[in-house]
Amino acid sequence: MEIKEGNKAPEFCLRDQNDKEVCLRDFAGKWVVLYFYPKDDTPGCTKEACSFRDNMVEFGKLKIKVLGISKDTVKSHKKFEEKYGLNFPLLADTETEVNQKYGVWRKKKFMGREYMGTARKTFVIDPEGLVKKIFEDVKPEGHAEEVVKEINES
């Protein structure tokens, strides 16, 4: 089932970079930015993560929780967090169950080769748990600012 704006955000629980379980329901009554990215410590994903890191004051003012999800391991997330001083949870979806629930696990092409991977996509979830906005095919550079602007305008 494809998730559309206005749908209830699918519930999940995953482990973060500190091996702590984080569930979407933990943030009931709060705004959540849930962003899916392909791989820790790669150029585009690093730009995107650092963009969220650098805008955390703005997200804090708006009382928004940012969560990043990839299929990398808890250990990989910890190294990524430490290397770039990331200041938000990175969730390990190693079995791609949440990627699949949110429709971001899809066929991709690179240099003529097809493979399954994570599409770069962001969901803004409102305090009632409804998907308020979906950003498709995200460009890593400036994405966090785009999300802040969208939330400020709604």
C-alpha positions as CSV (number, residue, x, y, z in Angstrom):
1,M,0.0,0.0,0.0
2,E,1.4,3.4,-1.0
3,I,1.4,6.0,1.7
4,K,-0.2,9.3,0.8
5,E,-0.5,12.6,2.5
6,G,-3.3,12.4,5.1
7,N,-2.7,8.7,5.8
8,K,-1.9,7.4,9.2
9,A,1.9,6.9,9.5
10,P,2.7,3.2,9.9
11,E,3.9,2.3,13.4
12,F,7.4,0.9,13.8
13,C,10.1,0.2,16.4
14,L,13.8,0.1,15.5
15,R,17.2,0.4,17.3
16,D,19.1,3.6,17.2
17,Q,22.9,4.2,17.1
18,N,23.0,3.7,20.8
19,D,21.2,0.4,20.5
20,K,18.1,1.9,22.2
21,E,14.7,0.9,20.9
22,V,12.9,3.9,19.3
23,C,9.2,3.6,18.3
24,L,7.1,6.1,16.4
25,R,4.5,6.0,19.1
26,D,7.2,7.5,21.5
27,F,6.6,10.8,19.7
28,A,2.8,10.9,19.9
29,G,1.6,14.5,20.2
30,K,4.8,15.8,18.5
31,W,5.8,16.6,14.9
32,V,8.3,14.1,13.4
33,V,10.5,14.3,10.4
34,L,11.2,10.8,9.2
35,Y,13.8,10.7,6.5
36,F,15.0,7.6,4.7
37,Y,18.4,7.5,3.1
38,P,20.5,4.9,1.3
39,K,23.8,4.5,3.2
40,D,25.8,5.9,6.1
41,D,28.9,7.9,5.3
42,T,28.4,8.3,1.5
43,P,28.6,11.7,-0.1
44,G,24.9,12.5,-0.6
45,C,23.8,10.9,2.7
46,T,26.5,12.7,4.6
47,K,25.3,16.1,3.1
48,E,21.7,15.3,4.0
49,A,22.5,14.2,7.6
50,C,24.8,17.2,8.2
51,S,22.1,19.5,6.8
52,F,19.7,18.1,9.4
53,R,22.4,18.4,12.1
54,D,23.1,22.0,11.2
55,N,19.4,22.9,11.3
56,M,18.6,21.2,14.6
57,V,18.2,24.5,16.4
58,E,15.4,25.4,14.0
59,F,13.8,22.0,14.4
60,G,14.1,22.4,18.2
61,K,12.3,25.8,18.1
62,L,9.5,24.2,16.2
63,K,9.5,21.2,18.6
64,I,10.1,18.7,15.8
65,K,11.9,15.4,16.3
66,V,14.1,14.3,13.4
67,L,14.7,10.5,12.8
68,G,16.9,9.1,10.0
69,I,16.4,5.5,8.8
70,S,18.6,3.4,6.6
71,K,19.3,-0.4,6.3
72,D,22.7,0.1,7.9
73,T,23.5,-1.5,11.3
74,V,23.5,0.0,14.7
75,K,27.3,-0.1,14.7
76,S,27.5,1.7,11.3
77,H,25.1,4.4,12.5
78,K,27.3,4.9,15.7
79,K,30.4,5.5,13.5
80,F,28.5,7.8,11.2
81,E,27.1,9.8,14.2
82,E,30.5,10.1,15.8
83,K,32.3,11.0,12.6
84,Y,30.0,13.9,11.8
85,G,28.6,14.9,15.3
86,L,25.1,14.0,14.3
87,N,22.5,15.1,17.0
88,F,19.5,13.0,16.2
89,P,18.6,9.3,16.2
90,L,19.7,7.1,13.3
91,L,17.5,4.0,13.1
92,A,18.7,0.6,11.8
93,D,16.3,-1.1,9.5
94,T,18.6,-3.9,8.6
95,E,15.7,-6.2,7.4
96,T,14.1,-3.3,5.4
97,E,10.7,-3.9,7.1
98,V,10.1,-0.2,7.7
99,N,11.6,0.8,4.3
100,Q,8.9,-1.5,2.8
101,K,6.1,-0.2,5.0
102,Y,6.8,3.3,3.9
103,G,7.3,2.3,0.2
104,V,10.9,3.5,-0.1
105,W,12.5,0.0,-0.7
106,R,12.5,-0.1,-4.5
107,K,14.3,-1.1,-7.7
108,K,17.1,1.3,-8.5
109,K,19.6,1.6,-11.4
110,F,23.2,2.6,-11.3
111,M,25.6,2.4,-14.2
112,G,23.3,0.0,-16.0
113,R,23.0,-2.3,-13.0
114,E,19.6,-2.9,-11.3
115,Y,19.4,-3.6,-7.6
116,M,17.0,-3.1,-4.6
117,G,17.7,-0.1,-2.5
118,T,16.3,2.8,-0.4
119,A,14.8,5.8,-2.2
120,R,15.7,9.1,-0.6
121,K,12.3,10.2,0.8
122,T,11.1,12.2,3.7
123,F,7.8,12.1,5.6
124,V,6.6,14.9,7.9
125,I,4.2,13.4,10.5
126,D,1.9,15.6,12.5
127,P,1.1,15.3,16.3
128,E,-1.9,13.1,15.5
129,G,0.3,10.6,13.6
130,L,-0.9,11.6,10.1
131,V,1.4,12.1,7.2
132,K,1.3,15.8,6.6
133,K,3.9,16.1,3.8
134,I,5.9,13.7,1.6
135,F,9.1,14.8,-0.1
136,E,9.9,12.5,-3.0
137,D,13.3,11.9,-4.7
138,V,15.0,14.3,-2.2
139,K,18.1,16.2,-3.2
140,P,20.4,16.0,-0.2
141,E,21.7,19.6,-0.4
142,G,19.4,22.1,1.4
143,H,16.8,19.5,2.2
144,A,16.6,20.2,5.9
145,E,16.0,23.9,5.1
146,E,13.2,22.9,2.7
147,V,11.5,20.8,5.4
148,V,11.8,23.7,8.0
149,K,10.3,26.1,5.4
150,E,7.4,23.7,4.7
151,I,6.6,23.2,8.4
152,N,6.8,26.9,9.1
153,E,4.2,27.5,6.3
154,S,1.7,24.9,7.5
